[in-house]
């Protein structure tokens, strides 16, 4: 099923009904459009019920380079093992209880670091959209997240479109063409193929054409 943004918003609201807290996982490969669509969905939900929705970005749970460097993981930053999955699980558990405000980190892409306490999820945010690459990954520690999700969505984007977007992203961040191609083809696209191959089926699928 590949509904448009309005259809997804209506489906989320219907499923959430009058629940105190409803958590939606929006997963997909890098450059699929997760941040854009989660923000758009959040605005659609808030347009219908002001202040009901907020977004938790998985990217905020990147390990800092100071942690990754001694482990030799800076070159593969963005791979599953470079995220604090347990920290995300802990915060989502607190968010699910819906009994207090929870501060979550957000990732500053230009500075390549996470900002602690960069966003507040309050008890008034009845619907929380969690967006990230590995939310539905069926290996490592990631399956432990799934019981925390009430609805799951996955973004389907062809590899050629992902590659073009990723090259453009790296160029906009100051990489030359050679560097952008290297990072895209030998890092990001490896993660993208893993996500496509090893993620569990979602409740809803969005495609690039949607």
N, C-alpha and C positions, 0 to 999 in steps of 0.2 A: 504494500500500500504506500502510495507516495502523495500524501495530501499537501496542499499549499499551507502557507503560514497561518492563514485565518482558520483553516480546518484544524490544524494542530492546536491552535489556541483554544478553539471550542472543545476539542477532545480533552485537552488537559483540564479545562474548567469543569467539564462534565465528570471526569474521573475523580478530580479532587473533591467535588461536591462540597460538603461542609466540614471536611477534615481539618484538624488544627495544623497539620504539616503534610505536604505532598512534595516528594522529591523526584525530579525528572533528570535522567542522565542523557546527555547529548554527546555522543561519541563519534569519532571518525578520524581519518588520517590527517597529518599536518597539511595545512593550507586548504582543507575541505570547506572552510567557512564556518567553523564552530563558533568562534567569538562573535562573528557578524550575526549569525542566525539565533544564537542564544540571546543576544542583545535585542534583536528584533522581536523574538517571541516574548521576552520580558516586557517590552514596551506594549505589545499587543495585549498581554494579560493585564497590565496596569491601566491601559486605556479602558478596559471593561470594568475593572475593580481597582480603583486607585490604591497604590501601595501594597498590592497583594503579592508581588513577585520580586525576586532578586536572583542574581547569578553568582555562583561560586566557580571560579576558574581553576581547573586542575593545575595549570601552569604555575600557580602560586606555590605549589609544593615541589618545585625544582629544588634539588640540593644545591647549595651555594658552591661556587667554584673552589672556595677554600676547603670544602669537604671533598669535592670530586678530584681535585688535583693530586693529593697523595695516593688516591686509588687508581690514578691513571685513566679517569673516566671523562675528563674535560673534552677530549676529541669526539666522544659519542654522546655528549650532553643532549638530552631529548629522548634517549633510549629508555625503556621501562625501568631499568635499574638506577636511573639518575633522578628518580622521583621518590618522595617520602610518602609511599602508599599508606603506611600505618598512620602517619600524621593526618592524612586526608580522611581515613576511616574514623579516626578518633573525633575529628571535628564534625564529620557528618553524623556521628552518633549523638553528639551534643546538639546539633541542629535538629535532628529528628525529635528529640525530647520536647522542643518548642517551649522551654520554660525559662529561657534567658537569652539575652543578646550574645551572639558568638562572633568574635573577630576572626576573619580569615585573611590569609596573605594573597597578594596579587603580584603578578610578574610584570616587571618593567623591561620590555623587550629591548629598547635602545640601550639601557644600562646593563642588560643581561643579568638581572638579579631580582629576587623576590623581595617585596616590601611587606614586612610583618604587620599584621593588623591593618591591612590596606582597605578592608571593606567590612562593614557590620551587617550581619544577618539578624534582624530583630524578630521578636515574637509576632509582629504584624505581617511579616513575610510568610504568608501561608503556603506559597508555592515557591520552591527553590529549584533552580535549574543548575545542574552541575555539568560543566562542559570540559571535555578533555579527550586526549588520544586514546588512553588505555582503560577507560571506565568499563568496557565490556570484554577486555582481554581475558582469555580463559587459561592463563598460566601464571606462574609465580604467585605473588600475594594478591593479585588483582581480583580473583573471584570472590574474595571476602567482602568486597564492596557491594556486590549485587543485592544482598538482602536489604540494603538501605535504600534501594531505588523502588519507587512505585510505578514508574513508567520509563521505558528506554527508547531512545531514538538513535539512528545511525545515518550518517551522511555518506551517500554513495557518489563518488566523483572519479571519473576515469583517470588513469595514471598520467596520460599525456597532459591533461588539464592541471593536475596537481604539480607536475614537473614545471610547467610554464609559470604557475603562480609562485612556486618556491624560488625559481630563478629570479623572478621579479622582486620577491621579498628580499633576497640576499643582495641584489643590486641596489635596492633602495636603502639598505643598511650599510652601504659603502664598499661592498665586495666588487672586484672587477669580474668580467665575464668568466674567466677561468676559475676563480675562487667560487663564484656562485654555482657553476656547474659541478665543481668538486663537492661542495657541501650538499647540493641537492641530490646528486646521483649516488654518492657514497655514504650519505648519512640519512637525510630525510626520507628518501624514497625506500631505503631499507626498512625504516620504521613504518612507512605507509603500507608496504606489502605485508609486514608482520600483522599489522592491525586488521587489514582486510582478511588475511588467512586465518587468524587465531582469535577473532572476537566472536562471541556468541550472538545468535540472532536477536535482533531488537524487536520491540513491539511495533515500531513504525520505522519506515525508511524514507529518507529524503534523497532525491537524486539531483545532480547538477542542473538538470532542466527545470526543476521546480523553483 
